[in-house]
């Protein structure tokens, strides 16, 4: 996680608790494209789920609690430059704290 976004993670911990935040972090950092045994994940359809670009997944809607959700996409071989090293990346699109 980039230090610019550390405060977002801290807010997530404050809102949902350390255990839930760590479970989410473990999921997106290790296996973002697989189902979670601990959380409900929905792959969004239509324009809401449209990938950011070539190689990106559709948007995944991860339910942390009934009042907290995170939408993300991942890329298994992202490159910052055409000749750069490919590496997995997860992009957090939204963090929502509120009921549906």
C-alpha positions as CSV (number, residue, x, y, z in Angstrom):
1,X,0.0,0.0,0.0
2,X,1.3,3.4,-0.9
3,X,1.7,5.8,2.1
4,X,-0.7,8.3,0.4
5,X,-3.5,5.8,1.1
6,X,-2.6,4.8,4.6
7,X,-5.2,7.1,6.1
8,X,-7.9,5.3,4.1
9,X,-6.9,2.0,5.6
10,X,-6.8,3.5,9.1
11,X,-10.4,4.8,8.5
12,X,-11.4,1.3,7.4
13,X,-10.0,-0.2,10.6
14,X,-11.8,2.4,12.6
15,X,-15.1,1.8,10.9
16,X,-15.1,-2.1,10.6
17,X,-12.5,-3.2,13.1
18,X,-9.0,-4.6,12.6
19,X,-10.1,-8.2,12.0
20,X,-12.4,-7.3,9.1
21,X,-9.9,-4.9,7.6
22,X,-7.1,-7.5,7.8
23,X,-9.3,-10.1,6.2
24,X,-10.0,-7.7,3.3
25,X,-6.4,-6.8,2.9
26,X,-5.3,-10.5,2.9
27,X,-7.9,-11.2,0.2
28,X,-7.0,-8.4,-2.2
29,X,-3.2,-8.8,-1.6
30,X,-3.1,-12.6,-2.1
31,X,-6.0,-13.8,-4.2
32,X,-8.3,-10.9,-5.5
33,X,-9.8,-13.0,-8.2
34,X,-10.9,-15.9,-6.1
35,X,-14.0,-16.3,-3.9
36,X,-13.7,-15.5,-0.2
37,X,-14.7,-17.9,2.5
38,X,-15.2,-15.0,4.8
39,X,-17.0,-12.4,2.7
40,X,-19.5,-12.0,0.0
41,X,-18.0,-10.8,-3.3
42,X,-20.2,-9.9,-6.3
43,X,-18.7,-9.3,-9.8
44,X,-20.6,-6.3,-11.1
45,X,-22.4,-6.4,-14.4
46,X,-23.1,-3.8,-17.0
47,X,-21.3,-0.5,-17.1
48,X,-20.7,-0.5,-13.3
49,X,-18.4,-3.5,-13.7
50,X,-16.6,-2.4,-16.8
51,X,-12.8,-3.0,-16.6
52,X,-10.5,0.0,-16.4
53,X,-8.7,-1.2,-19.5
54,X,-7.1,-4.2,-21.2
55,X,-6.1,-6.9,-18.7
56,X,-8.1,-5.5,-15.8
57,X,-10.8,-7.6,-14.2
58,X,-14.4,-6.5,-13.9
59,X,-15.3,-4.7,-10.7
60,X,-15.5,-6.8,-7.6
61,X,-17.9,-5.7,-4.9
62,X,-16.5,-6.9,-1.5
63,X,-18.9,-6.8,1.5
64,X,-16.9,-6.1,4.6
65,X,-20.0,-5.7,6.8
66,X,-23.6,-4.8,6.1
67,X,-22.5,-1.1,6.4
68,X,-19.1,-1.2,4.6
69,X,-18.2,-2.2,1.0
70,X,-15.2,-1.9,-1.2
71,X,-15.2,-2.1,-5.0
72,X,-11.9,-3.1,-6.7
73,X,-10.4,-4.4,-9.9
74,X,-7.2,-6.3,-10.4
75,X,-4.6,-6.9,-13.1
76,X,-2.4,-10.0,-12.9
77,X,0.4,-8.6,-15.1
78,X,0.4,-4.8,-14.9
79,X,3.3,-2.8,-16.4
80,X,4.0,0.9,-15.7
81,X,6.0,1.0,-19.0
82,X,6.0,-1.2,-22.1
83,X,9.4,-2.7,-21.2
84,X,8.7,-2.8,-17.4
85,X,8.3,-5.8,-15.2
86,X,4.8,-7.3,-15.1
87,X,3.4,-7.5,-11.6
88,X,-0.1,-8.0,-10.0
89,X,-1.9,-4.8,-9.0
90,X,-5.2,-4.2,-7.2
91,X,-7.0,-0.8,-7.7
92,X,-9.5,0.2,-5.0
93,X,-12.2,2.1,-6.8
94,X,-14.5,3.0,-3.9
95,X,-14.9,2.4,-0.2
96,X,-18.5,2.9,1.0
97,X,-19.6,3.3,4.6
98,X,-23.4,3.2,4.7
99,X,-26.3,1.0,3.9
100,X,-27.2,0.1,0.3
